[in-house]
Amino acid sequence: MQYLAALSKEVLRRGTGRGWSVARWNPAAAQSAPGAMGTSTAPFPRSLHFDVEDNSQVDHVFKKMNRKLNMEGILLEARIRTWHTKKSDQKIIDQRRTAKRLARKAIGRKINWIMKRRDRGF
């Protein structure tokens, strides 16, 4: 639990480069975080909230939080920022990012093609 608290503080302090920063919450803290001001493009700060009613749900919520952080890419970003990544591992990460980006573009092109074809009456 202490590791995740420290991790979340570090991620909030540095930002993840994914559209939000400390400046959205606390402008005074943005002055202490170099490069944080003006990097946010999100209309509101992203935050995760989980309700825990009793102690029996803590493990379930912890797994849910880890899954969400992993899907958002926050854990990967924090890992990259805190530890040195070997060139071979960095190459794999970059290849995965490129594949995801190209897949999203391809899906967008297919949807546009379908919509244009539909507009023409096919």
Biopython code that builds the backbone (N, CA, C, O; Angstrom):
import numpy as np
from Bio.PDB.StructureBuilder import StructureBuilder

atoms = [
    (1, "MET", "N", (0.821, -1.183, 0.000)),
    (1, "MET", "CA", (0.000, 0.000, 0.000)),
    (1, "MET", "C", (0.870, 1.254, 0.000)),
    (1, "MET", "O", (0.563, 2.224, -0.692)),
    (2, "GLN", "N", (1.970, 1.234, 0.785)),
    (2, "GLN", "CA", (2.844, 2.401, 0.847)),
    (2, "GLN", "C", (3.498, 2.641, -0.504)),
    (2, "GLN", "O", (3.704, 3.790, -0.897)),
    (3, "TYR", "N", (3.826, 1.572, -1.220)),
    (3, "TYR", "CA", (4.452, 1.714, -2.528)),
    (3, "TYR", "C", (3.517, 2.438, -3.490)),
    (3, "TYR", "O", (3.938, 3.343, -4.211)),
    (4, "LEU", "N", (2.229, 2.031, -3.499)),
    (4, "LEU", "CA", (1.284, 2.672, -4.407)),
    (4, "LEU", "C", (1.035, 4.121, -4.022)),
    (4, "LEU", "O", (0.852, 4.969, -4.895)),
    (5, "ALA", "N", (1.025, 4.416, -2.717)),
    (5, "ALA", "CA", (0.849, 5.806, -2.294)),
    (5, "ALA", "C", (2.022, 6.644, -2.771)),
    (5, "ALA", "O", (1.833, 7.752, -3.273)),
    (6, "ALA", "N", (3.237, 6.122, -2.617)),
    (6, "ALA", "CA", (4.418, 6.850, -3.079)),
    (6, "ALA", "C", (4.404, 6.967, -4.597)),
    (6, "ALA", "O", (4.783, 8.000, -5.150)),
    (7, "LEU", "N", (3.971, 5.914, -5.261)),
    (7, "LEU", "CA", (3.900, 5.920, -6.717)),
    (7, "LEU", "C", (2.906, 6.964, -7.208)),
    (7, "LEU", "O", (3.189, 7.707, -8.147)),
    (8, "SER", "N", (1.730, 7.018, -6.564)),
    (8, "SER", "CA", (0.731, 7.986, -7.011)),
    (8, "SER", "C", (1.188, 9.411, -6.749)),
    (8, "SER", "O", (0.908, 10.304, -7.549)),
    (9, "LYS", "N", (1.898, 9.645, -5.627)),
    (9, "LYS", "CA", (2.427, 10.984, -5.365)),
    (9, "LYS", "C", (3.447, 11.363, -6.428)),
    (9, "LYS", "O", (3.460, 12.500, -6.899)),
    (10, "GLU", "N", (4.298, 10.420, -6.806)),
    (10, "GLU", "CA", (5.323, 10.687, -7.815)),
    (10, "GLU", "C", (4.684, 10.951, -9.175)),
    (10, "GLU", "O", (5.110, 11.850, -9.900)),
    (11, "VAL", "N", (3.668, 10.172, -9.519)),
    (11, "VAL", "CA", (2.995, 10.368, -10.795)),
    (11, "VAL", "C", (2.286, 11.713, -10.808)),
    (11, "VAL", "O", (2.319, 12.420, -11.815)),
    (12, "LEU", "N", (1.642, 12.076, -9.694)),
    (12, "LEU", "CA", (0.980, 13.375, -9.628)),
    (12, "LEU", "C", (1.992, 14.507, -9.701)),
    (12, "LEU", "O", (1.734, 15.536, -10.326)),
    (13, "ARG", "N", (3.143, 14.320, -9.063)),
    (13, "ARG", "CA", (4.140, 15.380, -9.052)),
    (13, "ARG", "C", (4.714, 15.591, -10.443)),
    (13, "ARG", "O", (4.878, 16.726, -10.889)),
    (14, "ARG", "N", (5.015, 14.500, -11.121)),
    (14, "ARG", "CA", (5.644, 14.611, -12.432)),
    (14, "ARG", "C", (4.639, 14.702, -13.563)),
    (14, "ARG", "O", (4.935, 15.288, -14.605)),
    (15, "GLY", "N", (3.458, 14.135, -13.381)),
    (15, "GLY", "CA", (2.511, 14.035, -14.485)),
    (15, "GLY", "C", (2.911, 12.862, -15.351)),
    (15, "GLY", "O", (4.035, 12.370, -15.259)),
    (16, "THR", "N", (2.008, 12.417, -16.183)),
    (16, "THR", "CA", (2.346, 11.267, -17.017)),
    (16, "THR", "C", (2.553, 11.641, -18.462)),
    (16, "THR", "O", (2.927, 10.792, -19.271)),
    (17, "GLY", "N", (2.320, 12.884, -18.805)),
    (17, "GLY", "CA", (2.446, 13.267, -20.193)),
    (17, "GLY", "C", (1.261, 12.800, -21.017)),
    (17, "GLY", "O", (1.311, 12.835, -22.246)),
    (18, "ARG", "N", (0.203, 12.366, -20.365)),
    (18, "ARG", "CA", (-0.969, 11.857, -21.071)),
    (18, "ARG", "C", (-2.147, 12.822, -20.935)),
    (18, "ARG", "O", (-3.298, 12.387, -20.948)),
    (19, "GLY", "N", (-1.881, 14.124, -20.806)),
    (19, "GLY", "CA", (-2.968, 15.082, -20.835)),
    (19, "GLY", "C", (-3.372, 15.656, -19.498)),
    (19, "GLY", "O", (-4.406, 16.320, -19.423)),
    (20, "TRP", "N", (-2.621, 15.440, -18.446)),
    (20, "TRP", "CA", (-2.959, 16.079, -17.183)),
    (20, "TRP", "C", (-1.710, 16.312, -16.371)),
    (20, "TRP", "O", (-0.679, 15.681, -16.603)),
    (21, "SER", "N", (-1.802, 17.212, -15.425)),
    (21, "SER", "CA", (-0.644, 17.522, -14.599)),
    (21, "SER", "C", (-1.116, 18.042, -13.257)),
    (21, "SER", "O", (-2.315, 18.184, -13.020)),
    (22, "VAL", "N", (-0.171, 18.322, -12.385)),
    (22, "VAL", "CA", (-0.477, 18.844, -11.058)),
    (22, "VAL", "C", (-1.121, 20.216, -11.170)),
    (22, "VAL", "O", (-1.901, 20.601, -10.299)),
    (23, "ALA", "N", (-0.813, 20.957, -12.217)),
    (23, "ALA", "CA", (-1.306, 22.322, -12.367)),
    (23, "ALA", "C", (-2.833, 22.375, -12.385)),
    (23, "ALA", "O", (-3.414, 23.399, -12.026)),
    (24, "ARG", "N", (-3.478, 21.310, -12.790)),
    (24, "ARG", "CA", (-4.939, 21.314, -12.836)),
    (24, "ARG", "C", (-5.528, 21.328, -11.433)),
    (24, "ARG", "O", (-6.615, 21.870, -11.235)),
    (25, "TRP", "N", (-4.839, 20.746, -10.452)),
    (25, "TRP", "CA", (-5.352, 20.712, -9.094)),
    (25, "TRP", "C", (-4.848, 21.879, -8.265)),
    (25, "TRP", "O", (-5.629, 22.554, -7.593)),
    (26, "ASN", "N", (-3.553, 22.116, -8.311)),
    (26, "ASN", "CA", (-2.942, 23.071, -7.402)),
    (26, "ASN", "C", (-1.931, 23.915, -8.165)),
    (26, "ASN", "O", (-0.819, 23.454, -8.424)),
    (27, "PRO", "N", (-2.294, 25.150, -8.533)),
    (27, "PRO", "CA", (-1.352, 25.984, -9.279)),
    (27, "PRO", "C", (-0.067, 26.262, -8.513)),
    (27, "PRO", "O", (0.985, 26.452, -9.124)),
    (28, "ALA", "N", (-0.135, 26.291, -7.173)),
    (28, "ALA", "CA", (1.075, 26.525, -6.382)),
    (28, "ALA", "C", (2.038, 25.355, -6.524)),
    (28, "ALA", "O", (3.254, 25.547, -6.562)),
    (29, "ALA", "N", (1.496, 24.147, -6.603)),
    (29, "ALA", "CA", (2.351, 22.969, -6.760)),
    (29, "ALA", "C", (2.952, 22.918, -8.155)),
    (29, "ALA", "O", (4.008, 22.321, -8.363)),
    (30, "ALA", "N", (2.276, 23.548, -9.111)),
    (30, "ALA", "CA", (2.787, 23.535, -10.479)),
    (30, "ALA", "C", (4.087, 24.314, -10.591)),
    (30, "ALA", "O", (4.928, 24.005, -11.436)),
    (31, "GLN", "N", (4.256, 25.316, -9.749)),
    (31, "GLN", "CA", (5.488, 26.085, -9.790)),
    (31, "GLN", "C", (6.661, 25.249, -9.314)),
    (31, "GLN", "O", (7.790, 25.430, -9.771)),
    (32, "SER", "N", (6.389, 24.322, -8.384)),
    (32, "SER", "CA", (7.469, 23.467, -7.895)),
    (32, "SER", "C", (7.761, 22.326, -8.860)),
    (32, "SER", "O", (8.866, 21.784, -8.862)),
    (33, "ALA", "N", (6.777, 21.956, -9.685)),
    (33, "ALA", "CA", (6.979, 20.885, -10.664)),
    (33, "ALA", "C", (7.387, 21.515, -11.987)),
    (33, "ALA", "O", (6.562, 22.158, -12.636)),
    (34, "PRO", "N", (8.645, 21.347, -12.407)),
    (34, "PRO", "CA", (9.093, 21.997, -13.635)),
    (34, "PRO", "C", (8.368, 21.464, -14.858)),
    (34, "PRO", "O", (8.247, 20.253, -15.044)),
    (35, "GLY", "N", (7.890, 22.376, -15.686)),
    (35, "GLY", "CA", (7.237, 21.989, -16.924)),
    (35, "GLY", "C", (5.818, 21.508, -16.762)),
    (35, "GLY", "O", (5.220, 21.034, -17.728)),
    (36, "ALA", "N", (5.251, 21.614, -15.563)),
    (36, "ALA", "CA", (3.908, 21.105, -15.354)),
    (36, "ALA", "C", (2.851, 22.084, -15.851)),
    (36, "ALA", "O", (1.809, 21.661, -16.353)),
    (37, "MET", "N", (3.099, 23.376, -15.719)),
    (37, "MET", "CA", (2.102, 24.363, -16.100)),
    (37, "MET", "C", (1.973, 24.403, -17.616)),
    (37, "MET", "O", (2.972, 24.455, -18.332)),
    (38, "GLY", "N", (0.758, 24.381, -18.087)),
    (38, "GLY", "CA", (0.516, 24.490, -19.512)),
    (38, "GLY", "C", (0.601, 23.176, -20.268)),
    (38, "GLY", "O", (0.423, 23.165, -21.486)),
    (39, "THR", "N", (0.864, 22.076, -19.593)),
    (39, "THR", "CA", (0.956, 20.805, -20.302)),
    (39, "THR", "C", (-0.376, 20.080, -20.331)),
    (39, "THR", "O", (-0.520, 19.073, -21.025)),
    (40, "SER", "N", (-1.351, 20.580, -19.586)),
    (40, "SER", "CA", (-2.619, 19.875, -19.493)),
    (40, "SER", "C", (-3.548, 20.278, -20.625)),
    (40, "SER", "O", (-3.738, 21.464, -20.891)),
    (41, "THR", "N", (-4.122, 19.294, -21.286)),
    (41, "THR", "CA", (-5.090, 19.565, -22.334)),
    (41, "THR", "C", (-6.459, 19.017, -21.969)),
    (41, "THR", "O", (-7.426, 19.240, -22.698)),
    (42, "ALA", "N", (-6.557, 18.307, -20.858)),
    (42, "ALA", "CA", (-7.820, 17.712, -20.457)),
    (42, "ALA", "C", (-8.737, 18.779, -19.867)),
    (42, "ALA", "O", (-8.255, 19.700, -19.207)),
    (43, "PRO", "N", (-10.060, 18.675, -20.092)),
    (43, "PRO", "CA", (-10.973, 19.670, -19.548)),
    (43, "PRO", "C", (-11.140, 19.556, -18.043)),
    (43, "PRO", "O", (-11.568, 20.517, -17.404)),
    (44, "PHE", "N", (-10.818, 18.414, -17.462)),
    (44, "PHE", "CA", (-10.911, 18.232, -16.023)),
    (44, "PHE", "C", (-9.846, 17.233, -15.602)),
    (44, "PHE", "O", (-9.390, 16.431, -16.417)),
    (45, "PRO", "N", (-9.445, 17.274, -14.338)),
    (45, "PRO", "CA", (-8.403, 16.337, -13.895)),
    (45, "PRO", "C", (-8.940, 14.918, -13.831)),
    (45, "PRO", "O", (-10.077, 14.684, -13.422)),
    (46, "ARG", "N", (-8.110, 13.984, -14.238)),
    (46, "ARG", "CA", (-8.492, 12.582, -14.160)),
    (46, "ARG", "C", (-8.168, 12.077, -12.777)),
    (46, "ARG", "O", (-7.069, 12.299, -12.268)),
    (47, "SER", "N", (-9.108, 11.405, -12.172)),
    (47, "SER", "CA", (-8.844, 10.816, -10.870)),
    (47, "SER", "C", (-9.636, 9.522, -10.762)),
    (47, "SER", "O", (-10.657, 9.341, -11.426)),
    (48, "LEU", "N", (-9.155, 8.641, -9.926)),
    (48, "LEU", "CA", (-9.816, 7.366, -9.704)),
    (48, "LEU", "C", (-10.404, 7.363, -8.306)),
    (48, "LEU", "O", (-9.722, 7.704, -7.341)),
    (49, "HIS", "N", (-11.659, 6.982, -8.195)),
    (49, "HIS", "CA", (-12.305, 6.885, -6.896)),
    (49, "HIS", "C", (-12.900, 5.494, -6.762)),
    (49, "HIS", "O", (-13.593, 5.016, -7.660)),
    (50, "PHE", "N", (-12.628, 4.853, -5.644)),
    (50, "PHE", "CA", (-13.188, 3.548, -5.365)),
    (50, "PHE", "C", (-13.787, 3.594, -3.967)),
    (50, "PHE", "O", (-13.146, 4.061, -3.026)),
    (51, "ASP", "N", (-15.003, 3.114, -3.833)),
    (51, "ASP", "CA", (-15.661, 3.083, -2.533)),
    (51, "ASP", "C", (-15.402, 1.739, -1.864)),
    (51, "ASP", "O", (-15.623, 0.681, -2.453)),
    (52, "VAL", "N", (-14.932, 1.802, -0.630)),
    (52, "VAL", "CA", (-14.688, 0.596, 0.153)),
    (52, "VAL", "C", (-15.589, 0.665, 1.368)),
    (52, "VAL", "O", (-15.439, 1.552, 2.208)),
    (53, "GLU", "N", (-16.528, -0.269, 1.466)),
    (53, "GLU", "CA", (-17.483, -0.229, 2.563)),
    (53, "GLU", "C", (-16.951, -0.920, 3.815)),
    (53, "GLU", "O", (-17.196, -0.451, 4.926)),
    (54, "ASP", "N", (-16.236, -2.012, 3.656)),
    (54, "ASP", "CA", (-15.652, -2.692, 4.810)),
    (54, "ASP", "C", (-14.317, -3.299, 4.401)),
    (54, "ASP", "O", (-13.937, -3.231, 3.232)),
    (55, "ASN", "N", (-13.616, -3.883, 5.339)),
    (55, "ASN", "CA", (-12.275, -4.396, 5.074)),
    (55, "ASN", "C", (-12.257, -5.583, 4.117)),
    (55, "ASN", "O", (-11.221, -5.870, 3.518)),
    (56, "SER", "N", (-13.368, -6.269, 3.963)),
    (56, "SER", "CA", (-13.373, -7.435, 3.086)),
    (56, "SER", "C", (-13.260, -7.041, 1.613)),
    (56, "SER", "O", (-12.903, -7.874, 0.779)),
    (57, "GLN", "N", (-13.558, -5.786, 1.285)),
    (57, "GLN", "CA", (-13.507, -5.349, -0.105)),
    (57, "GLN", "C", (-12.159, -4.758, -0.499)),
    (57, "GLN", "O", (-11.954, -4.433, -1.668)),
    (58, "VAL", "N", (-11.250, -4.614, 0.435)),
    (58, "VAL", "CA", (-9.988, -3.939, 0.148)),
    (58, "VAL", "C", (-9.207, -4.673, -0.943)),
    (58, "VAL", "O", (-8.682, -4.037, -1.857)),
    (59, "ASP", "N", (-9.126, -5.990, -0.859)),
    (59, "ASP", "CA", (-8.392, -6.754, -1.872)),
    (59, "ASP", "C", (-9.037, -6.607, -3.247)),
    (59, "ASP", "O", (-8.347, -6.460, -4.256)),
    (60, "HIS", "N", (-10.358, -6.647, -3.276)),
    (60, "HIS", "CA", (-11.073, -6.497, -4.543)),
    (60, "HIS", "C", (-10.815, -5.117, -5.148)),
    (60, "HIS", "O", (-10.563, -4.998, -6.347)),
    (61, "VAL", "N", (-10.880, -4.085, -4.321)),
    (61, "VAL", "CA", (-10.656, -2.722, -4.799)),
    (61, "VAL", "C", (-9.201, -2.538, -5.218)),
    (61, "VAL", "O", (-8.920, -1.832, -6.187)),
    (62, "PHE", "N", (-8.278, -3.167, -4.498)),
    (62, "PHE", "CA", (-6.862, -3.067, -4.841)),
    (62, "PHE", "C", (-6.605, -3.668, -6.226)),
    (62, "PHE", "O", (-5.884, -3.083, -7.034)),
    (63, "LYS", "N", (-7.196, -4.835, -6.497)),
    (63, "LYS", "CA", (-7.052, -5.462, -7.815)),
    (63, "LYS", "C", (-7.691, -4.601, -8.901)),
    (63, "LYS", "O", (-7.149, -4.458, -9.997)),
    (64, "LYS", "N", (-8.846, -4.032, -8.581)),
    (64, "LYS", "CA", (-9.544, -3.175, -9.533)),
    (64, "LYS", "C", (-8.711, -1.937, -9.860)),
    (64, "LYS", "O", (-8.625, -1.518, -11.015)),
    (65, "MET", "N", (-8.094, -1.356, -8.820)),
    (65, "MET", "CA", (-7.260, -0.177, -9.009)),
    (65, "MET", "C", (-6.034, -0.511, -9.856)),
    (65, "MET", "O", (-5.682, 0.242, -10.764)),
    (66, "ASN", "N", (-5.386, -1.633, -9.562)),
    (66, "ASN", "CA", (-4.222, -2.047, -10.347)),
    (66, "ASN", "C", (-4.593, -2.261, -11.812)),
    (66, "ASN", "O", (-3.859, -1.854, -12.712)),
    (67, "ARG", "N", (-5.738, -2.902, -12.042)),
    (67, "ARG", "CA", (-6.190, -3.143, -13.407)),
    (67, "ARG", "C", (-6.421, -1.821, -14.141)),
    (67, "ARG", "O", (-6.022, -1.667, -15.296)),
    (68, "LYS", "N", (-7.069, -0.866, -13.463)),
    (68, "LYS", "CA", (-7.365, 0.428, -14.077)),
    (68, "LYS", "C", (-6.078, 1.203, -14.365)),
    (68, "LYS", "O", (-5.924, 1.778, -15.442)),
    (69, "LEU", "N", (-5.154, 1.216, -13.398)),
    (69, "LEU", "CA", (-3.886, 1.914, -13.599)),
    (69, "LEU", "C", (-3.094, 1.283, -14.738)),
    (69, "LEU", "O", (-2.431, 1.982, -15.505)),
    (70, "ASN", "N", (-3.164, -0.024, -14.844)),
    (70, "ASN", "CA", (-2.459, -0.727, -15.911)),
    (70, "ASN", "C", (-3.072, -0.407, -17.274)),
    (70, "ASN", "O", (-2.346, -0.191, -18.244)),
    (71, "MET", "N", (-4.395, -0.376, -17.350)),
    (71, "MET", "CA", (-5.063, -0.072, -18.613)),
    (71, "MET", "C", (-4.813, 1.366, -19.043)),
    (71, "MET", "O", (-4.686, 1.639, -20.237)),
    (72, "GLU", "N", (-4.741, 2.284, -18.095)),
    (72, "GLU", "CA", (-4.492, 3.693, -18.409)),
    (72, "GLU", "C", (-3.037, 3.936, -18.801)),
    (72, "GLU", "O", (-2.714, 4.962, -19.398)),
    (73, "GLY", "N", (-2.164, 2.995, -18.465)),
    (73, "GLY", "CA", (-0.755, 3.159, -18.801)),
    (73, "GLY", "C", (0.031, 3.919, -17.757)),
    (73, "GLY", "O", (1.195, 4.256, -17.979)),
    (74, "ILE", "N", (-0.585, 4.194, -16.626)),
    (74, "ILE", "CA", (0.080, 4.971, -15.579)),
    (74, "ILE", "C", (1.199, 4.158, -14.945)),
    (74, "ILE", "O", (2.270, 4.696, -14.667)),
    (75, "LEU", "N", (0.966, 2.874, -14.715)),
    (75, "LEU", "CA", (2.008, 2.040, -14.109)),
    (75, "LEU", "C", (3.216, 1.919, -15.030)),
    (75, "LEU", "O", (4.356, 1.991, -14.570)),
    (76, "LEU", "N", (2.981, 1.737, -16.312)),
    (76, "LEU", "CA", (4.080, 1.635, -17.269)),
    (76, "LEU", "C", (4.865, 2.937, -17.314)),
    (76, "LEU", "O", (6.096, 2.928, -17.330)),
    (77, "GLU", "N", (4.147, 4.058, -17.334)),
    (77, "GLU", "CA", (4.807, 5.364, -17.380)),
    (77, "GLU", "C", (5.648, 5.588, -16.125)),
    (77, "GLU", "O", (6.770, 6.087, -16.207)),
    (78, "ALA", "N", (5.108, 5.221, -14.971)),
    (78, "ALA", "CA", (5.855, 5.388, -13.723)),
    (78, "ALA", "C", (7.079, 4.479, -13.701)),
    (78, "ALA", "O", (8.146, 4.871, -13.230)),
    (79, "ARG", "N", (6.916, 3.263, -14.214)),
    (79, "ARG", "CA", (8.033, 2.329, -14.267)),
    (79, "ARG", "C", (9.135, 2.876, -15.171)),
    (79, "ARG", "O", (10.318, 2.778, -14.843)),
    (80, "ILE", "N", (8.750, 3.446, -16.294)),
    (80, "ILE", "CA", (9.728, 4.007, -17.226)),
    (80, "ILE", "C", (10.460, 5.175, -16.585)),
    (80, "ILE", "O", (11.668, 5.327, -16.766)),
    (81, "ARG", "N", (9.733, 6.004, -15.833)),
    (81, "ARG", "CA", (10.343, 7.186, -15.228)),
    (81, "ARG", "C", (11.241, 6.852, -14.039)),
    (81, "ARG", "O", (12.191, 7.585, -13.763)),
    (82, "THR", "N", (10.956, 5.762, -13.336)),
    (82, "THR", "CA", (11.716, 5.480, -12.120)),
    (82, "THR", "C", (12.876, 4.523, -12.334)),
    (82, "THR", "O", (13.862, 4.602, -11.602)),
    (83, "TRP", "N", (12.801, 3.631, -13.298)),
    (83, "TRP", "CA", (13.864, 2.667, -13.515)),
    (83, "TRP", "C", (14.438, 2.805, -14.914)),
    (83, "TRP", "O", (13.774, 3.268, -15.842)),
    (84, "HIS", "N", (15.669, 2.399, -15.035)),
    (84, "HIS", "CA", (16.303, 2.389, -16.347)),
    (84, "HIS", "C", (15.727, 1.243, -17.167)),
    (84, "HIS", "O", (15.559, 0.132, -16.664)),
    (85, "THR", "N", (15.430, 1.513, -18.410)),
    (85, "THR", "CA", (14.899, 0.493, -19.306)),
    (85, "THR", "C", (15.973, 0.103, -20.307)),
    (85, "THR", "O", (16.586, 0.960, -20.943)),
    (86, "LYS", "N", (16.194, -1.195, -20.437)),
    (86, "LYS", "CA", (17.166, -1.658, -21.422)),
    (86, "LYS", "C", (16.687, -1.287, -22.818)),
    (86, "LYS", "O", (15.489, -1.137, -23.054)),
    (87, "LYS", "N", (17.626, -1.142, -23.733)),
    (87, "LYS", "CA", (17.266, -0.752, -25.094)),
    (87, "LYS", "C", (16.364, -1.783, -25.753)),
    (87, "LYS", "O", (15.457, -1.427, -26.505)),
    (88, "SER", "N", (16.609, -3.055, -25.476)),
    (88, "SER", "CA", (15.773, -4.094, -26.084)),
    (88, "SER", "C", (14.338, -4.008, -25.558)),
    (88, "SER", "O", (13.384, -4.173, -26.318)),
    (89, "ASP", "N", (14.190, -3.746, -24.246)),
    (89, "ASP", "CA", (12.849, -3.596, -23.681)),
    (89, "ASP", "C", (12.174, -2.340, -24.210)),
    (89, "ASP", "O", (10.980, -2.352, -24.506)),
    (90, "GLN", "N", (12.933, -1.255, -24.329)),
    (90, "GLN", "CA", (12.374, -0.008, -24.849)),
    (90, "GLN", "C", (11.913, -0.189, -26.294)),
    (90, "GLN", "O", (10.899, 0.374, -26.706)),
    (91, "LYS", "N", (12.664, -0.975, -27.054)),
    (91, "LYS", "CA", (12.296, -1.249, -28.445)),
    (91, "LYS", "C", (10.960, -1.986, -28.502)),
    (91, "LYS", "O", (10.115, -1.681, -29.344)),
    (92, "ILE", "N", (10.771, -2.954, -27.607)),
    (92, "ILE", "CA", (9.517, -3.706, -27.557)),
    (92, "ILE", "C", (8.361, -2.788, -27.183)),
    (92, "ILE", "O", (7.286, -2.862, -27.779)),
    (93, "ILE", "N", (8.581, -1.917, -26.188)),
    (93, "ILE", "CA", (7.543, -0.972, -25.763)),
    (93, "ILE", "C", (7.162, -0.054, -26.914)),
    (93, "ILE", "O", (5.980, 0.185, -27.159)),
    (94, "ASP", "N", (8.165, 0.460, -27.620)),
    (94, "ASP", "CA", (7.900, 1.354, -28.748)),
    (94, "ASP", "C", (7.154, 0.638, -29.871)),
    (94, "ASP", "O", (6.273, 1.219, -30.504)),
    (95, "GLN", "N", (7.508, -0.622, -30.117)),
    (95, "GLN", "CA", (6.818, -1.388, -31.160)),
    (95, "GLN", "C", (5.347, -1.594, -30.798)),
    (95, "GLN", "O", (4.472, -1.493, -31.658)),
    (96, "ARG", "N", (5.078, -1.882, -29.519)),
    (96, "ARG", "CA", (3.690, -2.065, -29.088)),
    (96, "ARG", "C", (2.901, -0.770, -29.229)),
    (96, "ARG", "O", (1.762, -0.775, -29.698)),
    (97, "ARG", "N", (3.516, 0.344, -28.818)),
    (97, "ARG", "CA", (2.837, 1.636, -28.949)),
    (97, "ARG", "C", (2.537, 1.945, -30.414)),
    (97, "ARG", "O", (1.447, 2.411, -30.748)),
    (98, "THR", "N", (3.504, 1.685, -31.278)),
    (98, "THR", "CA", (3.310, 1.941, -32.705)),
    (98, "THR", "C", (2.203, 1.053, -33.267)),
    (98, "THR", "O", (1.373, 1.513, -34.051)),
    (99, "ALA", "N", (2.188, -0.210, -32.870)),
    (99, "ALA", "CA", (1.157, -1.129, -33.357)),
    (99, "ALA", "C", (-0.229, -0.671, -32.911)),
    (99, "ALA", "O", (-1.174, -0.715, -33.698)),
    (100, "LYS", "N", (-0.360, -0.234, -31.659)),
    (100, "LYS", "CA", (-1.647, 0.256, -31.165)),
    (100, "LYS", "C", (-2.088, 1.495, -31.933)),
    (100, "LYS", "O", (-3.246, 1.618, -32.331)),
    (101, "ARG", "N", (-1.142, 2.412, -32.133)),
    (101, "ARG", "CA", (-1.462, 3.658, -32.834)),
    (101, "ARG", "C", (-1.919, 3.371, -34.264)),
    (101, "ARG", "O", (-2.905, 3.939, -34.732)),
    (102, "LEU", "N", (-1.196, 2.486, -34.954)),
    (102, "LEU", "CA", (-1.557, 2.153, -36.329)),
    (102, "LEU", "C", (-2.887, 1.405, -36.404)),
    (102, "LEU", "O", (-3.656, 1.596, -37.346)),
    (103, "ALA", "N", (-3.160, 0.555, -35.412)),
    (103, "ALA", "CA", (-4.435, -0.166, -35.387)),
    (103, "ALA", "C", (-5.593, 0.810, -35.198)),
    (103, "ALA", "O", (-6.634, 0.678, -35.842)),
    (104, "ARG", "N", (-5.407, 1.796, -34.307)),
    (104, "ARG", "CA", (-6.451, 2.804, -34.111)),
    (104, "ARG", "C", (-6.693, 3.598, -35.391)),
    (104, "ARG", "O", (-7.837, 3.874, -35.751)),
    (105, "LYS", "N", (-5.608, 3.964, -36.077)),
    (105, "LYS", "CA", (-5.746, 4.698, -37.342)),
    (105, "LYS", "C", (-6.481, 3.860, -38.383)),
    (105, "LYS", "O", (-7.348, 4.370, -39.092)),
    (106, "ALA", "N", (-6.137, 2.579, -38.477)),
    (106, "ALA", "CA", (-6.763, 1.697, -39.464)),
    (106, "ALA", "C", (-8.258, 1.554, -39.189)),
    (106, "ALA", "O", (-9.067, 1.581, -40.116)),
    (107, "ILE", "N", (-8.620, 1.403, -37.933)),
    (107, "ILE", "CA", (-10.038, 1.289, -37.582)),
    (107, "ILE", "C", (-10.767, 2.576, -37.936)),
    (107, "ILE", "O", (-11.884, 2.543, -38.453)),
    (108, "GLY", "N", (-10.133, 3.712, -37.656)),
    (108, "GLY", "CA", (-10.742, 4.996, -38.007)),
    (108, "GLY", "C", (-10.956, 5.136, -39.504)),
    (108, "GLY", "O", (-11.998, 5.622, -39.943)),
    (109, "ARG", "N", (-9.963, 4.709, -40.295)),
    (109, "ARG", "CA", (-10.100, 4.769, -41.750)),
    (109, "ARG", "C", (-11.231, 3.861, -42.238)),
    (109, "ARG", "O", (-11.989, 4.236, -43.133)),
    (110, "LYS", "N", (-11.345, 2.661, -41.646)),
    (110, "LYS", "CA", (-12.412, 1.742, -42.044)),
    (110, "LYS", "C", (-13.783, 2.324, -41.716)),
    (110, "LYS", "O", (-14.710, 2.238, -42.522)),
    (111, "ILE", "N", (-13.907, 2.914, -40.537)),
    (111, "ILE", "CA", (-15.187, 3.508, -40.142)),
    (111, "ILE", "C", (-15.539, 4.668, -41.068)),
    (111, "ILE", "O", (-16.688, 4.800, -41.490)),
    (112, "ASN", "N", (-14.556, 5.509, -41.385)),
    (112, "ASN", "CA", (-14.812, 6.620, -42.306)),
    (112, "ASN", "C", (-15.246, 6.107, -43.678)),
    (112, "ASN", "O", (-16.158, 6.663, -44.289)),
    (113, "TRP", "N", (-14.597, 5.051, -44.162)),
    (113, "TRP", "CA", (-14.957, 4.483, -45.453)),
    (113, "TRP", "C", (-16.396, 3.969, -45.431)),
    (113, "TRP", "O", (-17.158, 4.193, -46.372)),
    (114, "ILE", "N", (-16.761, 3.277, -44.348)),
    (114, "ILE", "CA", (-18.118, 2.743, -44.220)),
    (114, "ILE", "C", (-19.138, 3.879, -44.186)),
    (114, "ILE", "O", (-20.174, 3.805, -44.847)),
    (115, "MET", "N", (-18.847, 4.925, -43.421)),
    (115, "MET", "CA", (-19.789, 6.038, -43.302)),
    (115, "MET", "C", (-19.942, 6.780, -44.631)),
    (115, "MET", "O", (-21.054, 7.154, -45.004)),
    (116, "LYS", "N", (-18.842, 6.994, -45.344)),
    (116, "LYS", "CA", (-18.930, 7.665, -46.647)),
    (116, "LYS", "C", (-19.721, 6.817, -47.635)),
    (116, "LYS", "O", (-20.528, 7.340, -48.403)),
    (117, "ARG", "N", (-19.490, 5.517, -47.614)),
    (117, "ARG", "CA", (-20.219, 4.607, -48.505)),
    (117, "ARG", "C", (-21.703, 4.621, -48.162)),
    (117, "ARG", "O", (-22.551, 4.582, -49.053)),
    (118, "ARG", "N", (-22.012, 4.677, -46.878)),
    (118, "ARG", "CA", (-23.402, 4.709, -46.433)),
    (118, "ARG", "C", (-24.091, 6.004, -46.870)),
    (118, "ARG", "O", (-25.259, 6.000, -47.258)),
    (119, "ASP", "N", (-23.345, 7.111, -46.802)),
    (119, "ASP", "CA", (-23.901, 8.398, -47.232)),
    (119, "ASP", "C", (-24.233, 8.401, -48.722)),
    (119, "ASP", "O", (-25.161, 9.088, -49.149)),
    (120, "ARG", "N", (-23.478, 7.634, -49.517)),
    (120, "ARG", "CA", (-23.731, 7.566, -50.959)),
    (120, "ARG", "C", (-24.898, 6.645, -51.296)),
    (120, "ARG", "O", (-25.342, 6.597, -52.443)),
    (121, "GLY", "N", (-25.394, 5.916, -50.304)),
    (121, "GLY", "CA", (-26.570, 5.077, -50.531)),
    (121, "GLY", "C", (-26.287, 3.604, -50.696)),
    (121, "GLY", "O", (-27.178, 2.860, -51.106)),
    (122, "PHE", "N", (-25.100, 3.156, -50.399)),
    (122, "PHE", "CA", (-24.775, 1.734, -50.524)),
    (122, "PHE", "C", (-25.106, 0.995, -49.263)),
    (122, "PHE", "O", (-24.900, -0.216, -49.185)),
]
sb = StructureBuilder()
sb.init_structure("model")
sb.init_model(0)
sb.init_chain("A")
sb.init_seg("    ")
for serial, (resi, resn, name, xyz) in enumerate(atoms, 1):
    if name == "N":
        sb.init_residue(resn, " ", resi, " ")
    sb.init_atom(name, np.array(xyz, "f"), 0.0, 1.0, " ", f" {name:<3s}", serial, name[0])
structure = sb.get_structure()
